[in-house]
Amino acid sequence: MSFQAYLDTIEDKTGLTPRQFIALAQERGFEGPGQKAGPILEWLKEEYGLGRGHGMALVHVFKNGAKIDGKHVGTTGSHRDESDTLWLDGKKTRPSAS
């Protein structure tokens, strides 16, 4: 599953976009590269029923923003993505690939 697909699945499950989750995380002080994953994962599981894989996708976004490592971009592996930049504003607003 691509990184973007993880975020899209989270949106399907919760109705919240990654950008909305960022705002909720900031309200709780879960922002910046120094954050520990454990408390964030507990919050996401308790409040939204998210498992570890989906939670870790959001942890990455909370800590690093929309950029991901380019090593998976354009590959054929299971964690491939089309871009090194994630779309955080929801599936309905994502520009279509041309």
C-alpha positions as CSV (number, residue, x, y, z in Angstrom):
1,M,0.0,0.0,0.0
2,S,1.4,3.4,-0.9
3,F,1.9,6.1,1.7
4,Q,-0.8,8.1,0.0
5,A,-3.1,5.1,0.0
6,Y,-2.7,4.8,3.8
7,L,-3.8,8.5,4.2
8,D,-6.7,8.0,1.8
9,T,-7.9,4.9,3.8
10,I,-7.6,6.9,7.1
11,E,-9.8,9.6,5.5
12,D,-12.4,6.9,4.4
13,K,-12.4,5.4,7.9
14,T,-12.6,8.6,9.9
15,G,-14.0,11.3,7.6
16,L,-11.0,13.5,8.4
17,T,-8.3,14.6,6.0
18,P,-4.6,14.5,7.0
19,R,-4.7,18.3,7.3
20,Q,-7.5,18.1,9.8
21,F,-5.6,15.4,11.8
22,I,-2.5,17.8,11.8
23,A,-4.7,20.5,13.4
24,L,-6.0,18.1,16.0
25,A,-2.5,16.8,16.8
26,Q,-1.2,20.4,17.2
27,E,-4.1,21.1,19.7
28,R,-2.7,18.2,21.7
29,G,0.9,19.2,21.4
30,F,1.8,16.3,19.0
31,E,3.9,18.2,16.5
32,G,7.5,18.5,15.4
33,P,10.3,16.0,14.9
34,G,10.9,15.3,18.5
35,Q,7.6,13.6,19.2
36,K,7.4,10.1,20.4
37,A,5.1,7.8,18.4
38,G,3.6,5.9,21.4
39,P,1.4,8.6,22.9
40,I,0.2,9.6,19.4
41,L,-0.6,6.0,18.4
42,E,-2.6,5.5,21.7
43,W,-4.6,8.7,20.9
44,L,-5.3,7.7,17.3
45,K,-6.4,4.2,18.4
46,E,-8.6,5.3,21.3
47,E,-10.3,8.2,19.5
48,Y,-10.4,7.0,15.9
49,G,-9.8,3.2,16.0
50,L,-6.6,3.4,13.9
51,G,-4.2,0.6,14.0
52,R,-0.4,0.9,14.1
53,G,0.3,1.1,10.3
54,H,-2.2,3.8,9.7
55,G,-1.2,5.6,12.9
56,M,2.4,5.5,11.9
57,A,1.5,7.1,8.6
58,L,0.0,10.0,10.5
59,V,2.9,10.2,12.9
60,H,5.2,10.6,10.0
61,V,3.1,13.5,8.6
62,F,2.9,15.1,12.1
63,K,6.7,15.0,12.4
64,N,7.8,15.6,8.8
65,G,5.0,17.2,6.9
66,A,4.0,16.2,3.4
67,K,7.5,15.1,2.2
68,I,8.4,11.4,2.0
69,D,11.6,9.6,1.1
70,G,11.9,9.5,-2.7
71,K,13.2,5.9,-2.6
72,H,9.7,4.6,-3.3
73,V,8.7,7.1,-5.9
74,G,8.2,5.5,-9.3
75,T,9.1,2.0,-8.1
76,T,7.1,-1.2,-8.4
77,G,7.3,-2.2,-4.8
78,S,4.3,-2.5,-2.5
79,H,5.0,0.9,-0.8
80,R,5.4,2.8,-4.1
81,D,4.1,6.4,-4.5
82,E,3.8,8.6,-7.5
83,S,5.3,11.6,-5.8
84,D,7.6,12.5,-2.9
85,T,4.9,14.9,-1.7
86,L,1.8,13.7,-0.1
87,W,-1.6,15.3,-0.7
88,L,-2.9,16.3,2.8
89,D,-6.1,18.2,1.9
90,G,-8.4,15.2,1.2
91,K,-9.1,12.9,-1.7
92,K,-11.9,15.0,-3.2
93,T,-9.6,18.0,-3.7
94,R,-6.6,16.1,-5.0
95,P,-5.7,17.2,-8.5
96,S,-6.0,14.3,-11.0
97,A,-2.9,12.9,-12.5
98,S,-2.5,13.8,-16.1
